[in-house]
């Protein structure tokens, strides 16, 4: 069957919109807790758990995204474990995000098999 670039491009856009929603949810929670979200590009890049990858090859892009999703899954899993029962609201937000990240990783993994 092979990889269908237009379909994958659509799915990448869906993933990107969901990632933006995750950032918005986390920023909103940071504000609720009295903090100030920091979206400065250089700061985001320095604090990121995953490396930026400008791969042009579709398979390489999928692989790079899958690695980033797996890193995010690990990070959210660790955050949830650290929060434990201390903050159920933040925990629920993180669990919802983790669930979407797992869906993204499954999709990307499926594409890698095509």
C-alpha positions in Angstrom: 0.0 0.0 0.0 2.8 2.5 0.9 2.7 5.8 2.6 0.2 8.3 1.3 1.8 11.7 1.8 -1.4 13.9 1.6 -3.1 11.8 4.2 -0.1 11.8 6.5 0.2 15.6 6.0 -3.4 15.9 7.2 -2.7 13.7 10.2 0.5 15.7 11.0 -1.7 18.8 11.0 -4.1 17.2 13.4 -1.2 16.2 15.7 0.2 19.7 15.6 -3.2 21.2 16.5 -3.5 18.7 19.4 0.0 19.6 20.6 -0.9 23.3 20.5 -4.0 22.4 22.6 -1.7 20.6 25.1 0.4 23.7 25.4 -2.7 25.9 25.9 -4.0 23.5 28.6 -0.7 23.5 30.5 -0.3 27.2 30.2 -3.8 27.8 31.6 -3.1 25.4 34.5 0.3 27.2 35.2 -1.6 30.5 35.4 -4.3 29.0 37.7 -1.5 27.9 40.0 0.0 31.4 40.1 2.8 30.8 37.6 3.7 32.5 34.3 4.0 30.3 31.2 7.3 30.9 29.3 6.8 30.5 25.5 10.0 32.3 24.5 11.3 30.3 21.5 14.9 30.1 22.8 13.7 29.0 26.2 11.4 26.3 24.7 14.2 25.0 22.6 16.6 24.8 25.6 14.1 23.1 27.8 12.8 20.7 25.2 13.2 17.0 25.9 13.3 16.2 22.2 15.6 17.6 19.5 14.4 19.7 16.6 14.7 17.7 13.4 14.2 19.2 9.9 14.1 15.9 8.0 12.6 16.2 4.5 12.2 12.5 3.9 8.7 11.2 4.9 10.0 8.1 6.7 12.6 10.1 8.5 9.9 12.7 9.6 7.7 9.9 10.9 10.6 8.3 12.7 11.6 11.6 14.2 8.1 12.3 15.4 7.7 8.9 16.8 10.9 9.4 18.9 9.6 12.7 20.1 6.2 11.2 21.0 7.9 8.4 23.0 10.0 11.0 24.8 6.8 13.0 25.6 5.1 9.9 26.8 7.9 9.1 29.2 8.0 12.8 30.4 4.2 12.9 31.1 4.3 9.5 32.8 7.1 10.7 35.1 5.2 14.0 35.8 2.0 12.0 36.7 4.0 9.8 39.0 5.6 12.8 40.7 2.2 14.5 41.2 0.6 11.4 42.6 -2.4 12.4 44.7 -1.0 16.0 45.4 -2.9 17.8 42.6 -5.8 15.8 41.0 -6.7 18.6 38.6 -3.2 18.8 37.1 -2.9 15.1 37.1 -6.2 14.8 35.1 -4.9 17.3 32.6 -1.6 15.4 32.2 -3.4 12.0 31.9 -5.6 13.4 29.1 -2.5 14.7 27.3 -0.7 11.4 27.8 -3.6 9.5 26.3 -3.4 11.7 23.1 0.4 11.3 23.0 0.0 7.5 23.1 -2.5 7.7 20.2 -0.1 9.8 18.2 2.7 7.3 18.9 0.5 4.3 17.8 -0.5 6.1 14.6 3.2 6.9 13.8 4.2 3.4 14.6 1.6 2.0 12.2 2.8 4.4 9.5 6.4 3.1 10.0 5.1 -0.4 9.2 3.6 0.7 5.8 
